[in-house]
Amino acid sequence: MRLTVPLLTIEHISVYYQEALILNDVSLEVERGEIVCLLGRNGVGKTTLLRSIVGLTPPRRGIISFDGAKISGRPPYAIAKRGIGYVPQGREIFSELTVEENLKTGTFVNPGRKLRVDGAVFEYFPFLKERLREKGGRLSGGQQQMLAIARAMAGGPQILILDEPTEGI
């Protein structure tokens, strides 16, 4: 008998792009405190799986649950509010916003944060504190990747999903 609920549960999902089957009957569980890494060659569906978890590419079949509640079929903003941070492949920072403004956008999912960036972000990425007034687009590729990760952390997620986290570093 299981006493705890996994933090993330993926049960038999199938995901399509139009009529092309990308993921077929995929299942996975992630426990609290666990670190999971998906490995595979290009084009096998790693990004599609991550996009499905955060609601950007919903599964056609199967169920995704987070902390015991079904999240598949919910919009991405609702999934983010439940406590899932996501860093997409390619960073997607706001190049015209400052580092500080980019970090504050990460707090929008958690109204209790009051647009304040937690000190833990700066413990992991101390250089960001020194560059708060600099535009994100002026940072190097690796620094932009760190900013993207820090922005996702700024919302205080329970789980952090990183797609190609070392890209540019």
Summary of the structure (lengths in Angstrom):
residues: 169
radius of gyration: 16.6
end to end distance: 43.3
largest distance: 53.3
contacts: 480
relative contact order: 0.16
helix: 31%
strand: 23%
